[in-house]
Amino acid sequence: MLVEPKLSVLVTSPERMLYEGTAKGLIVPGERGTFEILPLHRPLVSRLLSGVMVIDDRSFSIRRGAIRVADDTVVAVVET
């Protein structure tokens, strides 16, 4: 039996927790364009710009923020 790799994801805003759990992938509006984060992604830190963040099949509109990816863990702090 093959286990599908997942990301551990935490997305929060100053007002509330937006998402906490696992995900197959994310699509985010980065400073240099929209990019996708999948399991085994290389470590990175990026600013997020206004747009839509997609976590699996859920969408969140954001104004700006920052994201950190390391060891299949994604932490994002955003303004909605």
N, C-alpha and C positions, 0 to 999 in steps of 0.2 A: 504494500500500500504506500503510495507516494503522498507525502504531505506538501501541500501548496504553501510556499512562503508567504508571510504577511508582514505588514508594517504595523508597528505600534504607533498610534497617532493621538496627539493631544493638540486641540485647537481652542484657544481661549481669547476672550476679549476683556477689556476692563470691566464690562458689565456682567458677563456670565461665561460659563463653559459652553462652547459651541459643539464640540465633538470630543469624545474620549473612547477609544476602542481600537480595534484592528481594521485594516483595510488592505485591499489588493493593490491599490494605487491611488495617487492624487494627481490632479492637474491644477497648477497655480499660475497666477499672473506675476511673473518675476520682473525684475528691473530690466532685463535684456530680452523680454518676451515671455510668452507662456511656455511652461515646461512641465514635463511629467516626472513623477517620482514613483519608482517601482522598488520592490524588494531587491536588496544587494546594491542599491544606489551608492555611489561614492559620497563621502562626507562633503557637506557644503553648508554655507550660510548665505542667505540672500534676502534682500529687501523685497517686499511684495507691494505691488501697485494696485490701483483701483481695478476691480474686475470680479470675476467669479472663480471661486475655489471649488473644485469638484472632488469629493471623496467617495470612491466607488460610484454609487448612483445618487448621492446627495449633493446639493449645490448650496453654496453660501456666497452672498454678495459681500465683498469687502472693500474698504476705502484705501487701506494701506496696512503694512505690518512687516513682520520679519519671520523667517523660517529657518530652522536648523535641522539637518539630516545627518545622522550618525548611527551606525550599527543597527540598521532597520528600525530606528526610532525617529519620528518626526515630531517636532514641537514648533507650533506657530502661535505667535501673538499678533492679533489683528484688531483693527477698528472696523466696526460694521456700519 
